[in-house]
Amino acid sequence: MNQEIIAGIILCVIGFCLLFVSPNKIWSVTDKWKTVGGERPSKSFVVITRVLGLVFIVVGVGLLVGCLI
């Protein structure tokens, strides 16, 4: 039961980071080195990052609610 609570909290933190940290900063750390002359992330990268953040939050909340029931 403690592992589910810890995992839920970690997933929520990761999700909130993906939502509220600038996609430009995430891209510059993770994917900028893969491009030649890339100035900023593509729109699809931004959308996928935001959607993935929401998925992490939903799964994290699901784990936390499942533990409390």
Stockholm file with secondary structure:
# STOCKHOLM 1.0

chainA/1-69         MNQEIIAGIILCVIGFCLLFVSPNKIWSVTDKWKTVGGERPSKSFVVITRVLGLVFIVVGVGLLVGCLI
#=GR chainA/1-69 SS CHHHHHHHHHHHHHHHHHHHSCHHHHHHHHTGGGSSSCCSCCHHHHHHHHHHHHHHHHHHHHHHHHHHC
#=GC SS_cons        CHHHHHHHHHHHHHHHHHHHSCHHHHHHHHTGGGSSSCCSCCHHHHHHHHHHHHHHHHHHHHHHHHHHC
//
